[in-house]
Amino acid sequence: MMIGLDTNVLVRFIMQDDDIHSPKANTLIEALEPDNPGFITLVSIIELNWVLSACYDLKREQVARAIESFMRCKVFIVERADQVLRALRVFNKGKADFADCLIERIASSAGCSQTMTFDNGAAKHAGMTLIK
C-alpha cells in the first residue's frame, strides 16, 4: 500500500521548522517501509525545489541533495524518477533552473526532438531551443 506525500509534509520533514507539523511529518515518514512507501509526485518535486530555494534560501547544492535523498531512499517512490535524476545531473552542472531541466528531460523522454522556449537561460543551460 502506498500513500501520497504533499510538498508541505516533505518541507516540514526536511526543515524541522514547525513545532506542530514537523513531529507529525517525522512520525509519518519514519513509519514508511519499502512495502508501504510514500509517493512523491513531479509537482511536489518542483514545489519542493521552489520552496527550499525561494522561501528558505537554500543553495542549489542543498536543494539538489534534498531531492536526491528522497530518490535514494527505498521508502519513497518518486514519479518519473529516471527523469528527475537526469534533470538533477544537468541542474548540478551549472546555472540551469531545475524546473527547466525537468521540463526538457521529460519532453525528451516523450520523444520530442527539441523543447522550444523564449527563455535565454533555459536555452543556454537546460538544453532547450530558443525561439528566435
Secondary structure by P-SEA (a helix, b strand, c coil): cbbbbcaaaaaaaaaccccccaaaaaaaaaaccccbbbbbcaaaaaaaaaaaaccccccaaaaaaaaaaaaacccccccaaaaaaaaaaaaaaccccaaaaaaaaaaaaaccccccccccccccccbbbbcc
